[in-house]
Amino acid sequence: MRFTLQRVRYMPKTLEAGFLYVSEEFFTAAHLCACGCRTKVRTPLGPTEWSVSETPDGPTLWPSVGNWQQQCQSHYWFDRGEVVWGEAWSAAQAAAGRTHEAARRRAYYDSRYPSSRLARLWRWVLRLFTGS
């Protein structure tokens, strides 16, 4: 399966298979799971989140999408419009990945806003969701 980039302002209510919808205004992307299960996958875009680049062959979405909380457990990313399948992760690997992502985000925002209210709020939100 190949994916095509579709730029939108607002996400459509009904997503179509094979499209990566990107709203630059709201820093988000969405698509239907590449495995075909039709689960809606939303990915926030930003310096500590996912990035999308457009090529003549199709979009690249990085890092990978891990649907660990879905029944399909799909793991993939897009490279120039093509789905590249990753290996399945155990529950422990997925938890370690979430912990690593939280630490990376914390380091990014701490380096940008070391003593600001925003940094303190961000750390509080991270602790709320990750327990660290």
DSSP file (Angstrom, degrees, kcal/mol; ACC not computed):
  #  RESIDUE AA STRUCTURE BP1 BP2  ACC     N-H-->O    O-->H-N    N-H-->O    O-->H-N    TCO  KAPPA ALPHA  PHI   PSI    X-CA   Y-CA   Z-CA
    1    1 A M              0   0    0      0, 0.0    82,-1.1     0, 0.0     2,-0.3   0.000 360.0 360.0 360.0 140.6    0.0    0.0    0.0
    2    2 A R  B     -A   82   0A   0     80,-0.2     2,-0.4    76,-0.0    80,-0.2  -0.839 360.0-141.4-112.9 153.1    1.2    3.5   -0.8
    3    3 A F        -     0   0    0     78,-3.0     2,-0.4    -2,-0.3    16,-0.2  -0.913   6.7-155.9-116.8 144.4    0.2    6.8    0.9
    4    4 A T  E     -e   19   0B   0     14,-2.4    16,-2.7    -2,-0.4     2,-0.4  -0.935  23.3-118.2-116.3 139.0   -0.5   10.1   -0.6
    5    5 A L  E     -e   20   0B   0     -2,-0.4     2,-0.5    14,-0.2    16,-0.2  -0.617  27.7-173.2 -78.5 132.1   -0.1   13.4    1.2
    6    6 A Q  E     -e   21   0B   0     14,-2.7    16,-2.3    -2,-0.4     2,-0.4  -0.954  13.1-149.0-126.8 110.4   -3.4   15.4    1.5
    7    7 A R  E     +e   22   0B   0     -2,-0.5     2,-0.3    14,-0.2    16,-0.2  -0.643  27.4 165.9 -80.3 133.1   -3.0   18.9    3.0
    8    8 A V        -     0   0    0     14,-2.7    16,-0.4    -2,-0.4    17,-0.3  -0.931  41.6-142.4-139.5 161.0   -6.1   20.0    4.9
    9    9 A R  S    S+     0   0    0      1,-0.3     2,-0.3    -2,-0.3    17,-0.2   0.882  95.5  21.7 -85.7 -52.5   -7.0   22.7    7.4
   10   10 A Y  S    S-     0   0    0     15,-0.1    -1,-0.3    12,-0.1    12,-0.1  -0.876  92.9-105.0-113.7 147.6   -9.3   20.5    9.4
   11   11 A M        -     0   0    0     -2,-0.3     4,-0.1    -3,-0.1    18,-0.0  -0.499  40.6-114.0 -69.1 135.2   -9.3   16.7    9.5
   12   12 A P        -     0   0    0      0, 0.0     3,-0.1     0, 0.0    -1,-0.1  -0.359  15.9-126.3 -66.5 151.5  -12.1   15.2    7.5
   13   13 A K  S    S+     0   0    0      1,-0.2     2,-0.6    -2,-0.0    -2,-0.0   0.878 102.1  43.4 -64.8 -37.3  -14.7   13.3    9.6
   14   14 A T  S    S-     0   0    0      2,-0.0     2,-0.3     0, 0.0    -1,-0.2  -0.949  81.0-153.6-113.5 118.9  -14.2   10.2    7.4
   15   15 A L        -     0   0    0     -2,-0.6     2,-0.4    23,-0.1    16,-0.1  -0.650   9.5-138.4 -88.6 146.8  -10.6    9.3    6.5
   16   16 A E    >   -     0   0    0     -2,-0.3     3,-1.2     1,-0.0    16,-0.4  -0.844  25.3-105.2-104.5 143.3   -9.8    7.4    3.3
   17   17 A A  T 3  S+     0   0    0     -2,-0.4     3,-0.1     1,-0.2    16,-0.1  -0.330 103.0  30.7 -62.1 143.6   -7.3    4.6    3.2
   18   18 A G  T 3  S+     0   0    0     14,-0.3   -14,-2.4     1,-0.2     2,-0.4   0.503  96.0 106.9  87.7   4.6   -4.0    5.5    1.5
   19   19 A F  E <   -e    4   0B   0     -3,-1.2     2,-0.7   -16,-0.2    13,-0.5  -0.956  53.0-157.4-120.1 136.1   -4.0    9.2    2.5
   20   20 A L  E     -e    5   0B   0    -16,-2.7   -14,-2.7    -2,-0.4     2,-0.4  -0.945  21.0-154.2-104.8 109.4   -1.9   10.9    5.1
   21   21 A Y  E     -eF   6  30B   0      9,-2.8     9,-2.3    -2,-0.7     2,-0.5  -0.716  11.8-169.3 -87.9 130.7   -3.9   14.0    6.0
   22   22 A V  E     -eF   7  29B   0    -16,-2.3   -14,-2.7    -2,-0.4     2,-0.7  -0.981  15.7-170.2-128.3 125.4   -1.7   16.9    7.3
   23   23 A S  E   > - F   0  28B   0      5,-2.8     5,-2.0    -2,-0.5     4,-0.4  -0.920   4.0-178.7-110.0 103.0   -2.9   20.1    9.0
   24   24 A E  T > 5S+     0   0    0     -2,-0.7     3,-0.6   -16,-0.4    -1,-0.2   0.850  81.7  59.9 -68.9 -32.9    0.1   22.4    9.2
   25   25 A E  T 3 5S+     0   0    0    -17,-0.3    -1,-0.2     1,-0.2   -16,-0.1   0.872 116.4  31.5 -62.6 -37.7   -2.1   25.1   10.9
   26   26 A F  T 3 5S-     0   0    0    -17,-0.2    -1,-0.2     2,-0.2    -2,-0.2   0.254 106.3-124.3-107.1  10.9   -2.9   22.7   13.8
   27   27 A F  T < 5 +     0   0    0     -3,-0.6    18,-2.8    -4,-0.4     2,-0.3   0.897  69.0 115.9  51.4  51.9    0.3   20.7   13.8
   28   28 A T  E   < -FG  23  44B   0     -5,-2.0    -5,-2.8    16,-0.3     2,-0.3  -0.986  45.1-162.8-147.9 156.5   -1.3   17.3   13.3
   29   29 A A  E     -FG  22  43B   0     14,-2.0    14,-2.8    -2,-0.3     2,-0.3  -0.950  10.2-174.2-134.5 155.9   -1.5   14.4   10.9
   30   30 A A  E     +FG  21  42B   0     -9,-2.3    -9,-2.8    -2,-0.3     2,-0.3  -0.994  10.2 155.8-150.2 151.2   -4.0   11.6   10.6
   31   31 A H  E     - G   0  41B   0     10,-1.9    10,-3.3    -2,-0.3     2,-0.4  -0.969  45.1 -93.0-161.4 167.3   -4.5    8.4    8.6
   32   32 A L  E     - G   0  40B   0    -13,-0.5   -14,-0.3   -16,-0.4     8,-0.2  -0.746  63.1 -84.3 -86.5 141.0   -6.1    5.1    8.7
   33   33 A C    >   -     0   0    0      6,-2.7     3,-1.5    -2,-0.4     5,-0.5  -0.084  33.4-130.2 -47.3 137.0   -3.9    2.3   10.1
   34   34 A A  T 3  S+     0   0    0      1,-0.3    -1,-0.2     2,-0.1    49,-0.1   0.663 101.3  69.8 -67.2 -17.1   -1.6    0.9    7.3
   35   35 A C  T 3  S-     0   0    0      1,-0.1    -1,-0.3     0, 0.0    -2,-0.1   0.688 112.1-112.8 -75.9 -16.1   -2.6   -2.7    8.3
   36   36 A G  S <  S+     0   0    0     -3,-1.5    -2,-0.1     3,-0.1    -1,-0.1   0.457  83.7 121.8 100.2   1.4   -6.1   -2.2    7.0
   37   37 A C  S    S-     0   0    0      1,-0.1    -3,-0.1     2,-0.1    34,-0.0   0.619  74.3-128.9 -74.2 -10.6   -7.9   -2.4   10.3
   38   38 A R        +     0   0    0     -5,-0.5     2,-0.3     1,-0.3   -23,-0.1   0.613  51.8 154.8  72.9  16.5   -9.3    1.1    9.7
   39   39 A T        -     0   0    0      1,-0.1    -6,-2.7    -7,-0.0     2,-0.4  -0.565  47.9-119.0 -69.3 134.9   -8.3    2.5   13.1
   40   40 A K  E     -G   32   0B   0     -2,-0.3     2,-0.5    -8,-0.2    -8,-0.2  -0.650  28.7-161.1 -76.6 128.6   -7.8    6.2   12.9
   41   41 A V  E     -G   31   0B   0    -10,-3.3   -10,-1.9    -2,-0.4     2,-0.4  -0.956   5.5-169.2-114.6 122.8   -4.2    7.1   13.8
   42   42 A R  E     -G   30   0B   0     -2,-0.5   -12,-0.2   -12,-0.2   -14,-0.0  -0.936   2.4-173.3-113.7 134.7   -3.4   10.7   14.8
   43   43 A T  E     -G   29   0B   0    -14,-2.8   -14,-2.0    -2,-0.4     2,-0.1  -0.976  18.6-137.2-129.6 118.1    0.1   12.0   15.1
   44   44 A P  E     -G   28   0B   0      0, 0.0     6,-2.2     0, 0.0     2,-0.4  -0.466  21.6-139.2 -69.1 145.4    1.0   15.4   16.6
   45   45 A L  B     +h   50   0C   0    -18,-2.8     6,-0.2     4,-0.2     3,-0.0  -0.869  46.5  97.3-108.5 139.8    3.6   17.2   14.6
   46   46 A G  S >  S-     0   0    0      4,-1.9     3,-1.3    -2,-0.4   -19,-0.0  -0.940  82.4 -64.1 163.8 178.2    6.4   19.2   16.2
   47   47 A P  T 3  S+     0   0    0      0, 0.0    -1,-0.1     0, 0.0     4,-0.1   0.731 133.2  32.3 -64.0 -22.7   10.1   19.2   17.3
   48   48 A T  T 3  S+     0   0    0      2,-0.1    57,-0.1    -3,-0.0     2,-0.1   0.279 122.8  49.1-113.4   9.3    9.5   16.5   19.9
   49   49 A E  S <  S-     0   0    0     -3,-1.3    -4,-0.2     1,-0.3     2,-0.1  -0.080 104.7 -37.7-120.2-142.5    6.8   14.7   18.0
   50   50 A W  B     -h   45   0C   0     -6,-2.2    -4,-1.9    -2,-0.1     2,-0.4  -0.476  48.7-151.4 -85.1 159.0    6.4   13.3   14.5
   51   51 A S  E     -B   62   0A   0     11,-3.1    11,-2.3    -6,-0.2     2,-0.4  -0.974   3.1-157.9-128.6 148.1    7.6   15.1   11.3
   52   52 A V  E     -B   61   0A   0     -2,-0.4     2,-0.4     9,-0.2     9,-0.2  -0.986   8.9-176.7-124.0 133.1    6.3   14.9    7.8
   53   53 A S  E     -B   60   0A   0      7,-2.2     7,-2.7    -2,-0.4     2,-0.5  -0.970  18.9-134.8-126.6 149.7    8.2   15.7    4.7
   54   54 A E  E     +B   59   0A   0     -2,-0.4    -2,-0.0     5,-0.2     0, 0.0  -0.864  24.4 174.1-106.5 132.7    6.9   15.7    1.2
   55   55 A T  E >   -B   58   0A   0      3,-1.1     3,-1.0    -2,-0.5    -2,-0.0  -0.852  47.8-103.9-125.6 165.4    8.7   14.1   -1.7
   56   56 A P  T 3  S+     0   0    0      0, 0.0    -1,-0.0     0, 0.0    -2,-0.0   0.788 123.3  50.5 -59.1 -25.3    7.6   13.6   -5.4
   57   57 A D  T 3  S-     0   0    0      1,-0.3    22,-0.1   -53,-0.0    -3,-0.0   0.628 126.1 -78.4 -87.4 -14.9    7.0    9.9   -4.5
   58   58 A G  E <   -B   55   0A   0     -3,-1.0    -3,-1.1    23,-0.1    -1,-0.3  -0.822  63.9 -38.9 139.9 179.4    4.9   10.6   -1.4
   59   59 A P  E     -B   54   0A   0      0, 0.0    22,-3.0     0, 0.0     2,-0.5  -0.383  36.8-148.3 -80.4 152.6    5.1   11.5    2.2
   60   60 A T  E     -B   53   0A   0     -7,-2.7    -7,-2.2    20,-0.2     2,-0.5  -0.989  13.6-168.7-114.7 126.9    7.7   10.5    4.8
   61   61 A L  E     -BC  52  78A   0     17,-1.4    17,-1.0    -2,-0.5    -9,-0.2  -0.975  18.0-140.4-118.4 125.3    6.4   10.2    8.4
   62   62 A W  E     +B   51   0A   0    -11,-2.3   -11,-3.1    -2,-0.5     2,-0.2  -0.991  63.3  29.4-141.1 144.0    9.0    9.8   11.1
   63   63 A P  E    S-     0   0A   0      0, 0.0    15,-0.2     0, 0.0   -12,-0.1   0.550  97.5 -88.7 -75.8-166.4    9.4    8.3   13.7
   64   64 A S  E     -     0   0A   0     -2,-0.2     2,-0.5    13,-0.1    13,-0.3  -0.174  31.3-121.4 -69.1 160.0    7.5    5.1   13.5
   65   65 A V  E     - C   0  76A   0     11,-4.0    11,-2.1    -4,-0.1     2,-0.6  -0.903  24.2-169.6-100.2 124.5    3.9    4.6   14.4
   66   66 A G  E     - C   0  75A   0     -2,-0.5     2,-1.6     9,-0.2     3,-0.3  -0.927   8.9-166.8-117.9 106.6    3.4    1.9   17.1
   67   67 A N    >   +     0   0    0      7,-3.1     3,-1.4    -2,-0.6     6,-0.7  -0.384  31.9 149.3 -87.5  58.9   -0.3    1.0   17.5
   68   68 A W  T 3   +     0   0    0     -2,-1.6    -1,-0.2     1,-0.3     7,-0.0   0.734  67.8  51.9 -69.7 -22.8    0.4   -0.8   20.8
   69   69 A Q  T 3  S+     0   0    0     -3,-0.3    -1,-0.3     3,-0.0     2,-0.2   0.419  98.1  82.6 -94.2   2.3   -2.9   -0.1   22.3
   70   70 A Q  S X  S-     0   0    0     -3,-1.4     3,-0.5     4,-0.1    -3,-0.0  -0.669  88.3-116.1-102.0 160.4   -4.9   -1.3   19.3
   71   71 A Q  T 3  S+     0   0    0     -2,-0.2    -1,-0.1     1,-0.2    -3,-0.0   0.860 113.3  56.5 -62.1 -35.7   -5.8   -4.9   18.5
   72   72 A C  T 3  S-     0   0    0      1,-0.1    -1,-0.2     2,-0.0    -4,-0.1   0.787  84.8-156.0 -71.1 -26.9   -3.6   -4.9   15.4
   73   73 A Q    <   -     0   0    0     -6,-0.7    16,-0.3    -3,-0.5    -5,-0.2   0.793  26.4-180.0  56.4  30.3   -0.4   -3.9   17.2
   74   74 A S        -     0   0    0     -7,-0.3    -7,-3.1    -8,-0.1     2,-0.4  -0.266  16.7-168.3 -65.5 148.5    0.9   -2.5   13.9
   75   75 A H  E     +C   66   0A   0     11,-0.3    11,-3.2    -9,-0.2     2,-0.3  -0.955  30.2 119.9-140.5 117.1    4.4   -0.9   13.8
   76   76 A Y  E     -CD  65  85A   0    -11,-2.1   -11,-4.0    -2,-0.4     2,-0.3  -0.966  36.8-151.8-162.7 170.5    5.4    1.1   10.7
   77   77 A W  E     - D   0  84A   0      7,-1.8     7,-3.0    -2,-0.3     2,-0.5  -0.931  27.5-110.1-145.1 170.9    6.5    4.3    9.2
   78   78 A F  E     -CD  61  83A   0    -17,-1.0   -17,-1.4    -2,-0.3     2,-0.5  -0.899  25.3-175.1-107.7 133.0    6.1    6.0    5.8
   79   79 A D  E >  S- D   0  82A   0      3,-2.7     3,-1.8    -2,-0.5   -19,-0.2  -0.926  76.6 -29.8-128.6 106.5    9.1    6.4    3.5
   80   80 A R  T 3  S-     0   0    0     -2,-0.5   -20,-0.2     1,-0.3     3,-0.1   0.895 127.2 -46.0  52.3  44.6    8.4    8.4    0.3
   81   81 A G  T 3  S+     0   0    0    -22,-3.0   -78,-3.0     1,-0.3     2,-0.3   0.212 116.3 111.5  89.4 -15.4    4.8    7.1    0.3
   82   82 A E  E <   -AD   2  79A   0     -3,-1.8    -3,-2.7   -80,-0.2     2,-0.5  -0.699  68.6-122.3 -94.5 144.8    5.6    3.5    1.0
   83   83 A V  E     - D   0  78A   0    -82,-1.1     2,-0.6    -2,-0.3    -5,-0.2  -0.737  23.3-162.6 -82.3 126.0    4.7    1.7    4.2
   84   84 A V  E     - D   0  77A   0     -7,-3.0    -7,-1.8    -2,-0.5     2,-0.3  -0.960  15.0-139.0-110.6 119.8    7.8    0.2    5.9
   85   85 A W  E     - D   0  76A   0     -2,-0.6    -9,-0.3    -9,-0.2     2,-0.2  -0.619  14.6-158.4 -85.6 134.0    6.9   -2.4    8.5
   86   86 A G        -     0   0    0    -11,-3.2   -11,-0.3    -2,-0.3     2,-0.1  -0.548  30.4 -87.5 -99.7 170.5    8.8   -2.5   11.8
   87   87 A E        -     0   0    0     -2,-0.2    -1,-0.1     1,-0.1     2,-0.1  -0.398  48.3 -97.0 -76.0 156.2    9.1   -5.4   14.1
   88   88 A A        -     0   0    0     -2,-0.1     2,-0.4     1,-0.0    -1,-0.1  -0.439  38.4-142.6 -69.1 145.3    6.5   -6.1   16.8
   89   89 A W        -     0   0    0    -16,-0.3     2,-0.1    -2,-0.1    -1,-0.0  -0.870   8.6-125.5-111.0 145.7    7.3   -4.8   20.2
   90   90 A S     >  -     0   0    0     -2,-0.4     4,-2.4     1,-0.1     5,-0.2  -0.316  35.5-101.6 -74.9 169.2    6.6   -6.5   23.6
   91   91 A A  H  > S+     0   0    0      1,-0.2     4,-2.3     2,-0.2     5,-0.2   0.876 125.6  52.2 -60.2 -37.5    4.6   -4.6   26.2
   92   92 A A  H  > S+     0   0    0      2,-0.2     4,-2.4     1,-0.2    -1,-0.2   0.897 109.0  49.0 -67.2 -40.4    8.0   -3.9   28.0
   93   93 A Q  H  > S+     0   0    0      2,-0.2     4,-2.3     1,-0.2    -2,-0.2   0.908 111.4  49.6 -65.3 -40.8    9.5   -2.5   24.8
   94   94 A A  H  X S+     0   0    0     -4,-2.4     4,-2.2     2,-0.2    -2,-0.2   0.912 111.5  48.8 -64.4 -42.1    6.5   -0.2   24.2
   95   95 A A  H  X S+     0   0    0     -4,-2.3     4,-2.2     2,-0.2    -2,-0.2   0.905 111.4  49.6 -64.1 -41.3    6.7    1.0   27.8
   96   96 A A  H  X S+     0   0    0     -4,-2.4     4,-2.4     1,-0.2    -1,-0.2   0.883 109.2  53.1 -64.5 -37.6   10.4    1.7   27.5
   97   97 A G  H  X S+     0   0    0     -4,-2.3     4,-2.4     2,-0.2    -2,-0.2   0.909 108.9  48.6 -63.3 -42.4    9.8    3.5   24.2
   98   98 A R  H  X S+     0   0    0     -4,-2.2     4,-2.4     2,-0.2    -2,-0.2   0.901 111.5  50.1 -63.9 -41.0    7.2    5.8   25.9
   99   99 A T  H  X S+     0   0    0     -4,-2.2     4,-2.2     2,-0.2    -2,-0.2   0.910 111.0  49.2 -63.4 -42.4    9.6    6.5   28.8
  100  100 A H  H  X S+     0   0    0     -4,-2.4     4,-2.3     2,-0.2    -2,-0.2   0.913 110.7  50.2 -63.2 -43.7   12.4    7.4   26.3
  101  101 A E  H  X S+     0   0    0     -4,-2.4     4,-2.5     1,-0.2    -2,-0.2   0.911 110.1  50.3 -61.8 -42.5   10.0    9.7   24.4
  102  102 A A  H  X S+     0   0    0     -4,-2.4     4,-2.6     1,-0.2    -1,-0.2   0.904 111.2  48.4 -63.3 -41.3    9.0   11.5   27.6
  103  103 A A  H  X S+     0   0    0     -4,-2.2     4,-2.5     2,-0.2    -1,-0.2   0.891 111.0  50.7 -65.4 -39.4   12.7   11.9   28.6
  104  104 A R  H  X S+     0   0    0     -4,-2.3     4,-2.2     2,-0.2    -2,-0.2   0.918 112.5  46.4 -64.7 -43.6   13.5   13.3   25.1
  105  105 A R  H  X S+     0   0    0     -4,-2.5     4,-2.7     2,-0.2     5,-0.3   0.931 111.9  50.8 -63.0 -45.6   10.6   15.8   25.3
  106  106 A R  H  X S+     0   0    0     -4,-2.6     4,-2.6     1,-0.2     5,-0.2   0.918 111.3  48.1 -59.7 -44.6   11.6   16.8   28.9
  107  107 A A  H  X S+     0   0    0     -4,-2.5     4,-1.9     2,-0.2    -1,-0.2   0.897 111.8  50.6 -63.3 -40.2   15.2   17.4   27.8
  108  108 A Y  H  X S+     0   0    0     -4,-2.2     4,-1.4     2,-0.2    -2,-0.2   0.961 115.8  39.7 -62.6 -52.2   14.0   19.4   24.8
  109  109 A Y  H  X S+     0   0    0     -4,-2.7     4,-3.1     1,-0.2    -2,-0.2   0.848 113.3  54.8 -71.1 -33.8   11.7   21.7   26.7
  110  110 A D  H  < S+     0   0    0     -4,-2.6    -1,-0.2    -5,-0.3    -2,-0.2   0.876 108.7  49.5 -64.4 -35.9   14.1   22.1   29.7
  111  111 A S  H  < S+     0   0    0     -4,-1.9    -1,-0.2    -5,-0.2    -2,-0.2   0.821 118.3  39.3 -72.0 -29.6   16.8   23.2   27.3
  112  112 A R  H  < S+     0   0    0     -4,-1.4    -2,-0.2     1,-0.2    -1,-0.2   0.854 135.3  16.6 -84.8 -39.3   14.5   25.8   25.7
  113  113 A Y  S >< S+     0   0    0     -4,-3.1     3,-0.7    -5,-0.1    -1,-0.2  -0.568  70.7 170.3-135.9  67.9   12.6   27.0   28.8
  114  114 A P  T 3  S+     0   0    0      0, 0.0    -1,-0.1     0, 0.0    -3,-0.1   0.799  81.3  12.2 -60.0 -33.4   14.7   25.9   31.8
  115  115 A S  T 3  S+     0   0    0      4,-0.0    -5,-0.1    -5,-0.0     2,-0.1   0.210  96.5 121.6-129.7  18.3   12.9   27.8   34.5
  116  116 A S  S <> S-     0   0    0     -3,-0.7     4,-1.9     1,-0.1     5,-0.1  -0.323  72.2-116.1 -80.8 164.3    9.7   29.0   32.9
  117  117 A R  H  > S+     0   0    0      1,-0.2     4,-2.9     2,-0.2     5,-0.2   0.861 117.0  59.0 -63.0 -35.7    6.2   28.3   34.0
  118  118 A L  H  > S+     0   0    0      1,-0.2     4,-2.8     2,-0.2    -1,-0.2   0.918 105.0  48.7 -60.6 -43.4    5.7   26.5   30.7
  119  119 A A  H  > S+     0   0    0      2,-0.2     4,-2.5     1,-0.2    -1,-0.2   0.918 112.6  47.7 -63.1 -43.2    8.6   24.1   31.5
  120  120 A R  H  X S+     0   0    0     -4,-1.9     4,-2.1     2,-0.2    -2,-0.2   0.910 113.1  48.4 -64.6 -41.3    7.1   23.4   35.0
  121  121 A L  H  X S+     0   0    0     -4,-2.9     4,-2.5     2,-0.2    -2,-0.2   0.927 111.3  50.5 -62.9 -44.5    3.6   22.8   33.5
  122  122 A W  H  X S+     0   0    0     -4,-2.8     4,-2.6     1,-0.2    -2,-0.2   0.910 109.9  49.8 -61.3 -43.4    5.1   20.5   30.9
  123  123 A R  H  X S+     0   0    0     -4,-2.5     4,-2.5     1,-0.2    -1,-0.2   0.899 110.4  50.8 -62.5 -39.8    7.0   18.5   33.5
  124  124 A W  H  X S+     0   0    0     -4,-2.1     4,-2.2     2,-0.2    -2,-0.2   0.920 110.6  48.5 -62.5 -44.4    3.7   18.2   35.6
  125  125 A V  H  X S+     0   0    0     -4,-2.5     4,-1.9     2,-0.2     5,-0.2   0.918 111.6  50.1 -62.3 -43.8    1.8   17.0   32.5
  126  126 A L  H  X S+     0   0    0     -4,-2.6     4,-2.9     1,-0.2     5,-0.5   0.925 111.0  48.4 -60.7 -44.9    4.5   14.4   31.8
  127  127 A R  H  X S+     0   0    0     -4,-2.5     4,-1.9     1,-0.2    -1,-0.2   0.891 108.5  55.7 -62.5 -38.3    4.5   13.1   35.4
  128  128 A L  H  < S+     0   0    0     -4,-2.2    -1,-0.2     1,-0.2    -2,-0.2   0.900 119.3  30.5 -59.5 -42.3    0.7   12.9   35.2
  129  129 A F  H  < S+     0   0    0     -4,-1.9    -2,-0.2    -5,-0.1    -1,-0.2   0.734 131.7  30.8 -93.4 -23.9    0.8   10.6   32.2
  130  130 A T  H  < S-     0   0    0     -4,-2.9    -3,-0.2    -5,-0.2    -2,-0.2   0.629  89.6-132.8-110.7 -16.7    4.1    8.8   32.6
  131  131 A G     <        0   0    0     -4,-1.9    -4,-0.2    -5,-0.5    -3,-0.1   0.603 360.0 360.0  75.0   9.3    4.4    8.6   36.3
  132  132 A S              0   0    0     -6,-0.4    -5,-0.2   -33,-0.0    -4,-0.1   0.441 360.0 360.0-108.5 360.0    8.1    9.7   36.1
